[in-house]
Amino acid sequence: MSIINMEVSTFSDLSVVTPKAEPFIKWAGGKQALLAQILPHFPKSFERYYEPFIGGGSVFFALNHHKAFVNDENEWLIDTYKAIRDNYVGVVRELDKLTNTREDFLRIRAIDPRSISLEKRAAQFIYLNKTCFRGLFRVNKKGQFNVPYGEYQRRYYAVENLAAAANALKKVEFTVGDFEKCLIGITSNDFVYFDPPYFKLGGYSDFNRYTAGQFREAEHLRLASLCNELDAEGIRWAVSNSDTPFIREIFKGFRFENIKARREINLKSQDRNVNELLILNY
């Protein structure tokens, strides 16, 4: 039974910590269902783990590495991880104040997260993620969250899982910004996993509006160039991306592993089964 679906009836259960956390938010392109295909390809050992596009954190939580450097361009997301790490009890208290109605959803969605405390900011991030349509995180060009209400009646969180997440996140150093930012100081003893917004396939699978800016062809080319530089320095890396001629071309010469995925974000059920790539330089 997944810990995220476990019922927690009382606030006194906050002292319970699970051995390993699972993602506490839903994220487009999340890797929870693909871990069994991805993780066996990772190196057996490395000193430090780097993940420049943390998203929902499926791979990070599954690895539970002793030392990790985590980054994302979405500042609200990173603030949520920090709040869980530093005071998940406070986040839970704020979550318990939020009610799942259309009126409250729209009111909370309109709040500028930068105007409230870190704990409230995290609670509202989780709340919006669990009550909005399809669990998307999407913003407009001004960086404002704009996903409609989802009409879902489900629990926002599991206390045990947030406690476990807080424990796992204590091993992390966070940065916010461009994907190259968190790689300063990386060595050949370390390992980096890149899970960027995927290169376009067409239709709803092209979701990449996590921040006011978007991850376009130029960014994919820059990521491929960085991977070539890391390879020249003997630094091991893995990249997840869509299986397209463009991605195969810019990563030509590296190893490709096929990953079978299902993307529920696509509104057409027949288009939800897709082939992805795991690209490796070792």
Protein Blocks (a to p, Z undefined) as FASTA:
>chain_A
ZZklpccfbfklmmpccfbdcdfbdcehiaklmmmmmmmmpcfbdfbdcdfblmnolmmm
mnopabdcdddfblklmmmmmmmmmommlmmmmmmmpccdfklmmmmmmpcfklpcfklm
mmmmmmmmmmmghhiacddfkopacbdcehiacdfbdfklmmmmmmmmmmpccdeddfkl
mmgoiafkbccddddddddfbdjllgcbfbfbdcdfklmmmmmmmmmmmmmnopacdddd
dddfklmmmmgoiacdddddddfkbmblklmpccdddddfZZ
